[in-house]
């Protein structure tokens, strides 16, 4: 998982972003400068967290997402559902999830 360290530092400074992109990737997380989720805040973009194909979802720490609106996207529906379930235990304010042919918003639930 990448991006959570930058987001954790932001939260420790007392800031809570309105939106966080959480992307479930089909490959391991990229660490190339322009694609690494750890760098998005430094560029003034929305915070991003990437879950790589090699990450064990049940062991991921989504505490930096507590109280935020999470935009959850991915193409592997089984992994997306697994992240959804695990993420909900960390009490995000709202989760909006989508893949190629479905959309779900916890605000509508």
Secondary structure, 3 states (H helix, E strand, C coil): CECHHHHHHHHHCCCCCCEEEEEECCCCCCCCCCCCHHHCCCCCCCEEEEECCCCCHHHCCCHHHCCCEEEEEECCHHHHHHHHHHHHCCCCCEEEEECCCCEEEHHHC
